[in-house]
Amino acid sequence: MQVIVCDQPDEATELAANEILAALEKKPDLVLGLATGSTPIGIYSRLVRAHQEDKVDFSRVRTFNLDEFVGPPSDHPRSYRSFMRKHLFDGVNVNEGNIHFPPVEGPALRDKCRDFEATIRDAGGIDIQILGIGRNGHIGFNEPTSSLASRTRIKTLTEKTLLDNSRFDREKDSTQKLAPTLAATAGIGTILDARRIMLQAFGRAKAEAVRVSIEGPISSFWPGSALQLHDDVTFYLDLESSALLTMVDYYRQVRKNAQELEERGLM
């Protein structure tokens, strides 16, 4: 695990986006695992800019989103499909047939979730998984007590997650249909199968989840802690989200040493 603490979120976002673009240059058919929420918007805006200004080609990229709500239709502005179209897909030349979301419509969702896993395998697995983290440590919609070996499935969302999710206002929605309490999510085991994991967390509200995920014991009560089991994961943090870490000075030294070794051609 590598922990990169930056002075500002923009610095961390730039580092993460540049890594993705470098990987895409080496592998034009890169397989990306994508997250939603406010945290990854900066990465997506930089990818869009790279396509529009530098003509970076996304036509062979394949994407798998982590999660989607059960309830809103796919064309509803509050669905995660709409979120991704707005912040990424409409701005790059990704092939529509290469975009995948966990299933939330129709019968036999359990079988469709297994099919989603099979589609990831058929694509050769996810090369880079982008993650955020919830205040309660959830990654994707894997809420506390999720199995660390879990696969794609339908999950009931916690009250804390519902409160944190500002896209749905149950008080204004008299039908309650646009305030879902269920979501389809890739599992923790699915996430850990990715070759590379990049997690961004910004702001003081994420500090406890960050601390436990990096320095706490591995526990299903803090799903992010499962990332300690992965051999190639980086946390991209700002000063506020890293405020509760006890070994920040060490993490800075590790990064400095790694940069020096790379400059000397030893990495």
C-alpha positions in Angstrom: 0.0 0.0 0.0 1.2 3.5 -0.9 -0.1 6.6 0.8 0.3 9.9 -1.0 -0.6 13.0 1.0 -0.9 16.2 -1.1 -1.4 19.8 0.1 -4.6 20.2 -2.0 -7.1 17.8 -3.7 -6.2 19.1 -7.1 -2.7 17.9 -6.7 -3.8 14.4 -5.8 -6.3 14.4 -8.7 -3.6 15.4 -11.2 -1.4 12.6 -10.1 -4.1 10.0 -10.4 -5.3 11.2 -13.8 -1.8 11.3 -15.2 -1.3 7.7 -14.1 -4.4 6.6 -15.9 -3.4 8.5 -19.1 0.0 6.9 -18.9 -1.5 3.4 -18.6 -3.9 4.2 -21.5 -0.9 5.1 -23.7 0.7 1.8 -23.0 -2.6 -0.2 -23.3 -5.2 1.4 -25.6 -7.8 -1.2 -24.6 -7.4 -0.4 -20.9 -10.1 -1.8 -18.6 -11.2 0.8 -16.0 -13.3 0.3 -12.9 -15.2 3.6 -12.3 -16.6 5.2 -9.2 -19.3 7.9 -8.9 -19.7 10.7 -6.3 -18.0 14.1 -6.1 -14.5 12.7 -5.5 -13.7 11.3 -8.9 -15.2 14.2 -10.9 -11.7 15.9 -11.0 -10.2 12.8 -12.6 -13.0 12.5 -15.2 -12.7 16.2 -16.1 -9.0 15.7 -16.8 -9.6 12.7 -18.9 -12.2 14.6 -20.9 -9.7 17.5 -21.4 -7.0 15.0 -22.5 -9.4 13.7 -25.2 -10.6 17.1 -26.4 -7.4 19.0 -26.3 -4.7 16.3 -26.8 -6.8 13.9 -28.9 -6.3 11.0 -26.5 -8.2 8.0 -27.8 -10.7 6.2 -25.6 -12.4 4.2 -28.4 -11.0 0.8 -27.2 -11.3 1.5 -23.4 -13.8 -0.7 -21.5 -15.4 0.5 -18.4 -17.2 -1.2 -15.4 -18.9 1.0 -12.9 -19.0 0.0 -9.3 -22.6 0.6 -8.5 -26.0 1.8 -9.5 -29.3 2.5 -7.6 -32.2 0.1 -7.9 -35.3 2.2 -8.9 -34.5 5.2 -11.0 -34.6 4.5 -14.8 -31.3 4.7 -16.5 -32.2 8.0 -18.2 -33.2 9.7 -15.0 -30.8 12.6 -14.3 -30.1 11.3 -10.8 -29.0 7.8 -11.9 -25.4 6.9 -11.9 -25.6 6.3 -15.6 -26.6 9.9 -16.1 -23.8 11.0 -13.8 -21.2 9.2 -15.8 -22.6 10.5 -19.1 -22.4 14.0 -17.8 -18.9 13.8 -16.2 -17.1 11.4 -18.6 -18.8 9.4 -21.3 -20.3 12.4 -23.2 -16.8 14.0 -23.3 -14.7 11.2 -24.6 -15.1 8.7 -27.5 -15.7 5.6 -25.5 -17.7 3.0 -27.4 -21.2 2.7 -25.9 -20.9 -1.1 -26.1 -17.8 -1.0 -23.9 -19.7 0.7 -21.0 -21.0 -1.6 -18.3 -23.0 -1.1 -15.1 -24.2 -3.6 -12.4 -27.7 -4.8 -13.3 -30.7 -3.0 -11.6 -33.6 -3.6 -14.0 -35.8 -6.6 -14.8 -36.1 -10.0 -13.2 -33.4 -12.4 -12.0 -31.0 -9.8 -10.8 -29.0 -12.4 -8.9 -28.2 -14.2 -12.2 -27.5 -10.9 -13.9 -25.0 -10.0 -11.2 -23.2 -13.2 -11.9 -23.3 -12.3 -15.6 -21.7 -8.9 -14.8 -18.8 -10.7 -13.0 -18.4 -13.0 -16.1 -18.3 -9.9 -18.4 -15.4 -8.5 -16.3 -13.5 -11.8 -16.6 -14.2 -11.9 -20.3 -12.6 -8.4 -20.6 -9.5 -9.8 -19.0 -10.2 -8.2 -15.6 -10.0 -4.6 -14.4 -6.6 -2.9 -14.9 -7.2 0.1 -12.8 -10.0 0.5 -10.2 -10.9 4.0 -9.2 -12.4 4.3 -5.7 -13.8 6.8 -3.2 -14.7 6.0 0.3 -17.7 6.7 2.5 -17.7 8.2 6.0 -18.5 4.7 7.3 -15.7 3.1 5.3 -17.8 1.8 2.4 -16.2 1.2 -0.9 -18.6 0.9 -3.8 -21.9 0.3 -1.9 -20.3 -2.4 0.2 -21.6 -1.3 3.5 -20.2 -2.2 7.0 -20.4 -6.0 7.6 -20.1 -6.8 3.9 -18.2 -10.0 3.3 -14.6 -9.3 2.3 -15.0 -12.0 -0.3 -18.3 -10.6 -1.7 -19.1 -10.4 -5.4 -21.5 -8.2 -7.3 -24.9 -8.2 -5.7 -27.9 -6.2 -4.5 -27.2 -4.4 -1.2 -29.4 -2.5 1.3 -28.0 0.9 2.0 -27.4 2.2 5.5 -29.0 5.3 6.8 -25.7 7.1 6.9 -25.1 6.4 3.2 -28.6 7.6 2.4 -28.0 10.8 4.3 -24.7 11.4 2.7 -26.2 10.9 -0.8 -27.5 14.3 -1.7 -28.8 13.2 -5.1 -32.0 11.9 -3.5 -34.3 14.0 -1.4 -37.0 11.8 0.0 -38.9 14.7 1.5 -39.4 16.3 -1.9 -40.2 13.0 -3.6 -43.7 12.1 -2.5 -43.7 8.8 -4.5 -40.4 7.7 -2.8 -39.5 6.0 -6.0 -36.4 8.2 -6.5 -35.1 7.7 -3.1 -33.8 4.1 -3.3 -32.6 2.2 -0.4 -31.2 -0.6 -2.6 -28.3 -0.6 -5.0 -26.3 -3.1 -7.1 -22.6 -3.0 -6.3 -19.5 -4.8 -7.3 -18.3 -6.8 -4.2 -15.2 -6.3 -2.1 -13.8 -9.5 -3.7 -14.6 -8.0 -7.1 -12.7 -4.8 -6.2 -9.7 -6.8 -4.9 -9.4 -8.6 -8.2 -8.4 -5.4 -10.0 -4.7 -5.3 -10.9 -4.3 -1.7 -9.6 -6.5 0.3 -7.2 -6.5 4.0 -6.8 -8.5 5.5 -3.9 -9.1 9.2 -3.5 -10.4 10.8 -0.2 -10.6 14.5 0.5 -11.9 16.4 3.5 -12.0 16.0 7.2 -15.2 14.0 7.1 -13.3 11.1 5.5 -10.4 11.2 8.0 -11.7 8.4 10.3 -12.5 6.1 7.4 -9.1 6.8 5.9 -7.3 6.1 9.3 -9.0 2.8 9.9 -8.7 1.7 6.3 -4.9 2.3 6.3 -3.8 1.8 9.9 -6.6 -0.1 11.5 -7.3 -3.9 11.7 -8.9 -5.5 8.7 -12.5 -5.8 9.5 -15.8 -6.2 7.6 -17.1 -3.3 9.7 -14.8 -1.0 7.8 -14.9 -2.3 4.2 -12.1 0.0 3.1 -9.7 -1.9 5.4 -9.9 -4.8 3.0 -7.6 -2.8 0.7 -4.7 -3.8 3.0 -5.0 -7.2 1.3 -4.1 -5.8 -2.1 -0.6 -5.6 -3.3 -0.9 -2.5 -5.6 -3.2 0.1 -4.0 -2.5 3.8 -3.6 -4.5 6.2 -1.4 -4.5 9.8 -2.8 -5.2 12.1 0.1 -5.3 15.8 1.0 -4.2 17.2 4.3 -7.6 17.1 5.9 -8.4 13.4 5.0 -5.0 12.4 6.3 -5.2 14.3 9.6 -5.8 11.2 11.8 -3.0 9.1 10.3 -0.2 8.4 12.8 2.5 7.7 10.3 2.2 10.5 7.8 5.9 11.4 8.0 6.8 7.8 7.2 4.5 7.8 4.2 6.1 11.0 2.9 9.5 9.4 3.3 8.5 6.3 1.5 7.2 8.3 -1.5 10.4 10.4 -1.5 12.6 7.3 -1.6 10.5 5.8 -4.3 10.8 8.9 -6.5 14.6 8.9 -6.0 14.9 5.3 -6.9 12.8 5.9 -10.0 14.9 8.9 -11.1 18.0 6.7 -10.8 16.4 4.0 -12.9 16.2 1.5 -10.1 12.4 1.0 -10.0 
